[in-house]
Amino acid sequence: MSLPLLLLIFAGAGVAIWIAGISLSNQTDVLSTRLHLGSALGGLILLAVATNLPEIAIVASASLSGNVGVAVGNILGGIAIQTVVLVVLDIAGVRGDRPLTYRAASLVLVLEALLVVAVLAVVITGTQLPADLIAFRLTPGPVLIAVLWVAGLFLLRRAGRSLPWHESGQAPDGQNRPRGHKRDHTEQQASAKGTSTTKSALIFTAAALVTLLAGVFLESSGDAIADHIGLSGVLFGATVLAAATSLPEVSTGLASVKHGDYQLAVSDIFGGNAFLPVLFLAATLLSGKAVLPQAQNTDIYLTALAMLLTLVYAAGLLFRPRRRVGRMGLDSLVVLTLYVLGLAGLFAIAT
């Protein structure tokens, strides 16, 4: 196909993911509320899967076609760029004279950030293991990542109920209403429109199928575009492809911030980032190869960059910067600067 046609397909798939992602997020809120999943383990898993369906589709498609480089780059690049989504929310969504992390400050969110860092540390460890250390299409790294993620969800669920700190770890002068009230608002709107639970489940399924199909088109057209313009699979997966699959997080995050649910907006980003490395387990099963030991220097570099960006926001949640510079908090400014410098370093390594 010609480059203009490939770009058209890529853009169309991106638009489909944006629209379907919004519907997917809304129906996840409705189903979680009506089925009383809330912050239970099932609700956290449902939310993590729903918000990362584009990445799931891309990883599955790339792994089955043997293009593991795109899968790895999309996962690790996706974590870095989804962290930068918080910069977008800080600039475009937060109103008033206080930045995002000042409003969202909570020890539970700090724990979520630490889970992201812990999972990424295992990713780096897994890259150093021998490639022939595989049995039953499984390798130690992805298995340990999955176990750590599930254990982290149990701990976060417990922390969400109560922490042995003053005000259960909630900072003063933060958001006015409790975390998750945006989901209740979405469910109330659905009830007012007469949307039944069955209809909500059908919409969720349809949106999921559209997202998965669009993700496949995004990966295949993106891979061809990268070949046309001479860009490596890792660079394309970590930048353009990762940005396209982060569109639903931007829209849903802006909706949460608009309703004053700052903690939910940050939690959705950290939760999705902690889940993304679990997809290495799927990539290993589908490709039949030890994925992590095949990681390139760029992959390890992206992992370290994602850890650094996450830790900056963890510090912001603890120190709660009050000033806004260019409509963003100081932590968001640091994250944006580090990401731009990080991309420059990534291109230097890859070329």
C-alpha positions in Angstrom: 0.0 0.0 0.0 1.0 3.6 -0.6 2.1 5.7 2.4 -0.9 8.1 2.2 -3.3 5.1 2.3 -1.4 3.6 5.3 -1.5 6.9 7.1 -5.3 7.1 6.5 -5.8 3.6 7.9 -3.6 4.4 10.9 -5.5 7.6 11.6 -8.9 5.9 11.2 -7.9 3.1 13.6 -6.8 5.8 16.1 -10.1 7.6 15.8 -11.9 4.3 16.3 -9.9 3.5 19.4 -10.6 7.0 20.8 -14.4 6.7 20.3 -14.6 3.1 21.4 -12.3 3.8 24.4 -14.7 6.4 25.7 -17.6 4.1 25.5 -15.6 1.3 27.0 -14.6 3.4 30.0 -18.2 4.5 30.6 -19.6 1.0 30.5 -16.8 -0.2 32.8 -17.9 2.4 35.3 -21.5 1.3 35.0 -20.8 -2.4 35.3 -18.4 -2.0 38.2 -21.0 0.1 40.1 -24.0 -2.2 39.3 -22.1 -5.4 39.9 -20.7 -4.0 43.1 -17.1 -4.7 42.0 -15.9 -1.3 43.1 -12.3 -1.5 44.3 -12.5 -5.3 44.5 -10.0 -7.4 42.7 -12.4 -8.2 39.9 -13.1 -4.5 39.4 -9.4 -3.6 39.3 -8.7 -6.4 36.7 -11.7 -5.4 34.6 -10.6 -1.8 34.6 -6.9 -2.7 33.7 -8.0 -4.9 30.8 -10.6 -2.5 29.5 -8.3 0.5 29.4 -5.5 -1.4 27.7 -7.4 -3.3 25.0 -5.5 -1.5 22.2 -2.2 -2.6 23.7 -3.5 -6.1 24.1 -4.5 -6.2 20.5 -1.2 -4.8 19.3 0.9 -7.2 21.5 -1.1 -10.2 20.3 -0.9 -9.3 16.7 2.8 -8.5 16.8 3.6 -11.6 18.8 1.7 -13.9 16.4 3.5 -12.4 13.4 6.8 -12.7 15.1 7.4 -9.0 15.3 8.3 -9.1 19.0 10.2 -5.8 18.8 7.1 -3.8 18.2 5.3 -5.6 21.0 8.1 -4.9 23.5 8.5 -1.3 22.4 4.8 -0.6 22.6 4.5 -2.0 26.1 7.5 -0.1 27.5 7.0 3.0 25.4 3.3 2.9 26.4 4.2 3.1 30.1 6.4 6.2 29.6 4.0 8.0 27.4 0.9 7.2 29.5 2.8 8.7 32.4 3.1 11.9 30.3 -0.7 11.8 29.9 -0.7 13.1 33.5 1.0 16.3 32.1 -1.8 16.7 29.6 -4.4 16.3 32.4 -2.5 18.8 34.5 -2.4 21.4 31.8 -5.8 20.9 30.1 -8.0 19.5 32.8 -7.1 20.9 36.2 -8.7 24.3 37.0 -7.7 26.7 39.8 -4.3 27.6 41.2 -3.3 24.2 42.4 -1.8 21.5 40.2 -2.9 17.9 39.7 -0.7 16.2 42.3 -1.7 18.7 45.0 -5.3 17.9 44.5 -4.8 14.1 44.1 -2.3 13.6 47.0 -2.8 10.3 48.7 -0.5 7.6 50.1 -2.5 5.0 48.2 -1.5 6.6 44.9 2.1 6.6 46.1 1.8 2.8 46.7 0.4 2.5 43.1 3.4 4.3 41.8 5.7 2.0 43.7 3.9 -1.0 42.2 4.7 0.3 38.7 8.4 0.8 39.7 8.5 -2.7 41.3 7.0 -4.4 38.2 9.5 -2.5 35.9 12.4 -3.6 38.1 11.4 -7.2 37.4 11.3 -6.4 33.7 14.9 -5.3 33.8 15.8 -8.4 35.8 14.1 -10.6 33.2 16.1 -9.1 30.3 19.3 -10.6 31.9 18.0 -14.2 32.0 19.2 -16.7 29.4 16.8 -17.0 26.4 16.7 -20.8 26.6 15.2 -20.7 30.1 11.7 -21.5 28.9 9.3 -24.4 29.7 5.6 -24.8 28.7 5.9 -21.6 26.7 6.6 -19.7 29.9 9.7 -17.9 31.3 10.4 -16.8 34.9 10.3 -13.0 34.2 6.7 -12.6 32.9 5.4 -15.2 35.4 7.0 -13.2 38.3 5.6 -10.0 36.8 2.1 -11.4 36.8 2.4 -12.7 40.4 3.7 -9.4 41.6 0.9 -7.5 39.9 -1.8 -9.7 41.5 -0.1 -9.4 44.9 0.1 -5.7 44.4 -3.6 -5.5 43.6 -4.5 -7.3 46.9 -2.3 -4.8 48.8 -3.8 -1.8 47.1 -7.3 -3.1 47.7 -6.4 -3.4 51.4 -4.8 0.1 51.4 -7.9 1.5 49.7 -10.1 0.4 52.6 -7.9 1.8 55.3 -4.3 2.8 56.0 -2.8 3.1 59.6 -2.1 6.8 59.0 -3.9 10.0 59.8 -7.0 10.3 57.6 -6.1 6.9 56.1 -3.3 8.6 54.1 -5.5 11.3 52.5 -3.9 14.7 52.3 -5.8 17.8 53.5 -7.2 20.3 51.1 -7.3 17.7 48.3 -10.3 16.8 46.2 -13.6 17.5 47.8 -15.5 14.3 47.1 -14.2 10.7 47.7 -12.2 8.9 45.0 -14.4 7.1 42.5 -17.4 9.5 42.6 -17.0 10.0 38.8 -17.9 6.3 38.3 -21.1 6.8 40.4 -22.0 9.8 38.3 -21.6 7.8 35.1 -23.8 5.1 36.4 -26.5 7.6 37.5 -26.5 9.1 34.0 -26.9 5.6 32.4 -29.8 4.9 34.8 -31.4 8.2 33.9 -31.3 7.2 30.2 -32.8 3.8 31.0 -29.6 1.8 30.1 -30.0 -1.7 31.6 -27.1 -3.8 32.8 -27.6 -6.2 29.9 -27.4 -3.3 27.4 -24.4 -1.9 29.1 -22.6 -5.3 28.9 -23.5 -5.5 25.1 -22.1 -2.0 24.5 -19.0 -2.9 26.5 -18.5 -6.1 24.3 -19.1 -4.2 21.1 -16.7 -1.4 22.1 -14.1 -4.0 23.1 -14.3 -5.8 19.8 -14.0 -2.5 17.9 -11.0 -1.6 20.0 -9.3 -4.9 19.5 -9.9 -4.8 15.7 -8.7 -1.2 15.5 -5.6 -2.2 17.5 -4.7 -4.9 14.9 -5.1 -2.4 12.1 -3.1 0.1 14.1 -0.2 -2.3 14.5 -0.2 -3.7 10.9 -0.5 -0.2 9.3 2.0 1.3 11.7 4.6 -1.4 11.0 4.2 -0.7 7.3 4.5 3.0 7.9 7.7 2.5 9.9 9.2 0.5 7.0 8.2 3.3 4.5 9.8 6.1 6.5 12.8 4.0 7.6 12.0 4.1 11.4 12.8 1.1 13.5 10.0 -1.0 15.0 11.2 -0.1 18.5 11.2 3.6 17.9 7.8 3.6 16.2 6.3 1.4 18.9 7.6 3.5 21.7 6.5 6.9 20.2 3.8 7.1 17.5 2.1 3.8 18.2 2.3 4.2 22.0 0.8 7.7 21.6 -2.1 6.4 19.5 -3.0 3.7 22.0 -2.9 6.2 24.9 -5.8 8.3 23.4 -8.5 6.6 25.6 -6.5 7.4 28.7 -6.4 11.1 27.7 -10.2 11.2 27.2 -11.2 9.3 30.3 -8.6 11.1 32.4 -10.0 14.5 31.3 -13.5 13.3 32.2 -12.4 12.3 35.7 -10.5 15.6 36.2 -13.5 17.5 34.9 -15.7 15.9 37.7 -13.0 16.8 40.3 -12.0 13.1 40.7 -8.3 13.8 40.5 -7.3 10.6 42.4 -9.2 8.4 40.0 -7.5 10.1 37.0 -4.0 9.4 38.5 -5.0 5.9 39.7 -6.2 4.9 36.2 -2.8 5.9 34.7 -0.7 4.1 37.4 -3.0 1.1 37.3 -2.7 0.8 33.5 1.0 1.2 33.7 1.3 -1.6 36.3 -0.7 -3.9 34.1 1.1 -3.3 30.8 4.2 -5.4 31.7 1.8 -8.4 32.4 1.3 -8.5 28.7 4.8 -9.9 28.4 3.3 -13.1 29.7 0.8 -13.1 26.7 3.6 -12.2 24.3 5.7 -15.2 25.5 2.8 -17.6 25.3 1.7 -16.4 21.8 5.2 -16.2 20.3 6.6 -19.3 22.0 9.8 -17.3 22.6 11.5 -15.8 25.6 10.6 -12.2 25.0 12.4 -10.3 27.7 15.9 -11.8 27.1 15.5 -10.4 23.5 15.1 -6.9 24.8 17.4 -4.3 23.1 19.3 -1.4 24.7 16.4 0.8 23.7 13.9 -1.4 25.6 15.9 -1.3 28.8 16.4 2.5 28.3 12.6 3.0 28.0 12.0 0.9 31.2 14.4 3.1 33.2 12.8 6.2 31.7 9.3 5.0 32.7 10.6 4.3 36.3 12.1 7.8 36.5 8.9 9.5 35.4 6.8 7.5 37.8 9.1 8.3 40.7 8.9 12.0 39.9 5.1 11.9 40.2 5.4 9.8 43.4 7.5 12.6 44.9 5.0 15.2 43.7 2.2 13.3 45.5 4.3 13.4 48.7 5.6 17.0 48.4 2.4 18.4 46.8 3.8 21.4 44.8 1.5 24.4 45.1 2.8 26.5 42.2 1.8 26.1 38.6 4.3 27.0 35.9 2.7 27.2 32.4 -0.5 25.8 33.7 1.3 22.7 35.1 2.8 21.7 38.4 6.5 21.6 38.9 6.5 17.8 38.9 4.7 17.8 35.5 7.2 20.3 34.2 10.0 18.0 35.3 8.3 14.9 33.8 7.8 16.7 30.4 11.4 17.9 30.3 12.7 14.4 31.2 10.5 12.8 28.6 11.7 15.1 25.8 15.3 14.6 26.8 14.6 10.9 27.0 13.2 10.7 23.5 16.3 12.5 22.2 18.4 9.9 24.0 16.3 7.1 22.6 16.8 8.2 19.0 20.5 8.5 19.7 20.7 4.9 20.9 18.5 3.5 18.2 20.4 5.2 15.3 
